[in-house]
Amino acid sequence: EAREYAKAAEELDAAFKLLDENKILFRDTLAHVIMNYYGITVNLVLMNYKKSLRFLNAILSEKNYEIRKDLYANIRLIQIIVYYEINDADLFQSGLKSAYRYLVQNKKLYGFEKLLFSVLKKAFAGEYTNIDEREIFREIKEKLALVMKNKYEKRALRFFYYSDWVESKIQGKSLKEILNEKK
């Protein structure tokens, strides 16, 4: 429910404020990554995209901790989603290329990720000029259903509401509305 996400965002803000006020050494820890990741997803659901970016940048700018590659890969994918949501074509294109390079170099390119990159790349390269945005997301949804039959591919979806985000684009609703309908 929307109130739950809003409450989670408030509690997260209070936790970060408490850590800052007490000068607790928190940066460069896995707990820092997890709290920021939580901040990314909660604020994305609440459509607070600029706040999501702040949490994303907090993770991506830190280089002193070891973060699991699958989690980092998902952070890069969510970054692309945030750029898409704020409608920044330059950041989106740059983020898409950067994330793709990262995933290829680290051999972490799941079928789901290939699919997402392929369709979004085409969409923003102008290959779908006469096609409604919803049609692009319907294509992603159809192909995603096939990819997800593989149990290893499901791993790519465990960190974020990717299927629900795609569904929100098809239905023209917010991610929060789609998640609330599922409850």
Disulfide bonds with the S-S distance in Angstrom:
none
